[in-house]
Amino acid sequence: MENKENKMDQDRLSEVKTVIRTKDFKVSKKFYSEILGLKIVEEYNGEKGVQGCILRIGKSNSSSFIEISAINSDHYYFDSSFDKNIENDKIDLQIKTNSIDYWTNYLKGKWKARGPVDRPWGSRYLYLRDPDGLQIIIYQEQR
């Protein structure tokens, strides 16, 4: 039984990296690295104007990453939606913090945010949007 469980553990999905296609890479890079303070762990410039970076959320041993990239219109992978703002909140990015009060104060005068809002389950949410309109929620779980 133990060998079967070990095998199952090896086959499980274990980490997540969220990829965000941006219409303006420089502006998005500044937002995620300078405004949100995420650490850039890798940058790349590929063929035909593909550029991007991978940013770590959290401490140096964290396995939570965001990749932002821009793809020029002549690249085979390009889709016209990459050049547009996100028009709805079908998906959002939620990032946990230990201090919602810190982020509320820190963002004042740097980036437009709404909240914090107390949610019925006890968490507190701070709502903002990245340069492409993606809703970002910084949240603190109830204590």
C-alpha positions as CSV (number, residue, x, y, z in Angstrom):
1,M,0.0,0.0,0.0
2,E,2.8,2.4,0.9
3,N,4.5,2.0,-2.5
4,K,1.2,2.8,-4.3
5,E,0.8,6.0,-2.2
6,N,4.3,7.1,-2.9
7,K,3.7,6.5,-6.6
8,M,0.5,8.6,-6.4
9,D,2.4,11.4,-4.7
10,Q,5.0,11.4,-7.5
11,D,2.3,11.7,-10.1
12,R,0.3,14.6,-8.4
13,L,0.2,18.1,-9.7
14,S,2.3,20.1,-7.3
15,E,2.9,23.7,-8.3
16,V,1.3,26.5,-10.3
17,K,2.5,29.2,-12.6
18,T,0.0,31.7,-14.0
19,V,0.8,33.2,-17.4
20,I,-0.6,36.6,-18.3
21,R,-0.3,37.9,-21.8
22,T,0.2,41.7,-21.7
23,K,-0.4,44.4,-24.2
24,D,2.4,46.5,-22.8
25,F,5.2,44.4,-21.3
26,K,7.2,47.3,-19.8
27,V,4.1,48.7,-18.0
28,S,3.1,45.3,-16.7
29,K,6.6,44.4,-15.6
30,K,6.8,47.6,-13.6
31,F,3.4,46.9,-12.0
32,Y,4.2,43.4,-10.9
33,S,7.8,44.0,-9.9
34,E,7.8,47.5,-8.5
35,I,4.2,48.1,-7.4
36,L,3.5,44.6,-6.1
37,G,7.1,43.9,-5.3
38,L,7.3,40.5,-6.9
39,K,10.9,39.2,-7.6
40,I,11.9,38.7,-11.2
41,V,13.6,35.2,-11.3
42,E,13.9,35.0,-15.1
43,E,13.6,37.3,-18.1
44,Y,13.6,36.3,-21.8
45,N,13.5,37.8,-25.3
46,G,12.5,35.3,-27.9
47,E,12.2,35.4,-31.6
48,K,9.9,37.9,-33.4
49,G,9.5,40.1,-30.4
50,V,8.3,37.7,-27.8
51,Q,9.5,39.0,-24.4
52,G,8.6,38.1,-20.9
53,C,9.6,37.4,-17.3
54,I,8.8,35.1,-14.5
55,L,8.1,36.5,-11.1
56,R,8.0,34.8,-7.7
57,I,5.2,35.4,-5.3
58,G,6.4,35.2,-1.7
59,K,9.7,34.1,-0.1
60,S,12.7,32.6,-2.0
61,N,11.4,29.0,-1.4
62,S,7.9,29.7,-2.7
63,S,6.7,27.8,-5.7
64,S,4.0,30.4,-6.7
65,F,4.9,32.2,-9.9
66,I,3.4,34.6,-12.4
67,E,4.8,34.8,-16.0
68,I,4.0,38.0,-17.9
69,S,4.7,38.1,-21.6
70,A,4.1,40.2,-24.7
71,I,3.8,38.6,-28.2
72,N,4.0,40.6,-31.4
73,S,1.3,40.3,-34.0
74,D,3.5,38.6,-36.5
75,H,4.2,35.7,-34.1
76,Y,2.4,32.4,-34.8
77,Y,1.0,32.2,-31.3
78,F,-0.5,35.8,-31.3
79,D,-4.2,36.3,-30.7
80,S,-5.8,39.7,-31.2
81,S,-7.1,39.6,-27.6
82,F,-3.5,40.0,-26.4
83,D,-3.7,43.6,-27.5
84,K,-6.9,44.4,-25.6
85,N,-7.8,45.0,-22.0
86,I,-9.6,42.3,-20.1
87,E,-13.3,43.1,-20.3
88,N,-14.8,41.1,-17.5
89,D,-14.0,39.4,-14.2
90,K,-14.4,35.8,-15.4
91,I,-10.9,35.2,-13.9
92,D,-9.0,37.1,-11.2
93,L,-5.7,36.7,-9.5
94,Q,-5.8,36.4,-5.7
95,I,-2.6,36.9,-3.7
96,K,-2.5,36.2,0.0
97,T,-0.9,38.5,2.5
98,N,-0.4,38.6,6.3
99,S,-1.2,42.3,6.5
100,I,-4.0,43.8,4.4
101,D,-3.5,47.0,6.3
102,Y,0.0,47.3,5.1
103,W,-1.0,46.9,1.4
104,T,-3.9,49.3,1.8
105,N,-1.5,52.0,3.1
106,Y,1.3,51.1,0.7
107,L,-0.8,51.4,-2.4
108,K,-2.2,54.9,-1.5
109,G,-0.9,57.3,-4.1
110,K,0.9,54.5,-6.1
111,W,-2.0,52.5,-7.5
112,K,-5.8,52.7,-7.4
113,A,-7.4,50.1,-5.0
114,R,-10.7,49.6,-3.4
115,G,-11.1,48.3,0.1
116,P,-10.3,46.6,2.3
117,V,-13.6,44.9,2.2
118,D,-14.7,42.5,4.9
119,R,-16.0,39.3,3.3
120,P,-18.8,37.2,4.9
121,W,-16.4,34.3,5.6
122,G,-14.0,36.6,7.6
123,S,-11.3,37.3,5.0
124,R,-10.5,40.9,4.0
125,Y,-10.1,41.8,0.3
126,L,-8.3,44.7,-1.4
127,Y,-9.3,45.0,-5.0
128,L,-7.1,46.5,-7.8
129,R,-6.5,46.0,-11.5
130,D,-3.3,45.4,-13.4
131,P,-2.5,47.5,-16.4
132,D,-4.5,45.2,-18.7
133,G,-7.6,45.3,-16.4
134,L,-7.1,41.9,-14.8
135,Q,-8.6,42.0,-11.3
136,I,-6.1,41.4,-8.6
137,I,-7.3,40.7,-5.1
138,I,-4.9,40.9,-2.2
139,Y,-6.4,39.1,0.7
140,Q,-5.9,38.3,4.3
141,E,-7.6,35.3,5.8
142,Q,-9.4,35.7,9.1
143,R,-7.2,35.4,12.2
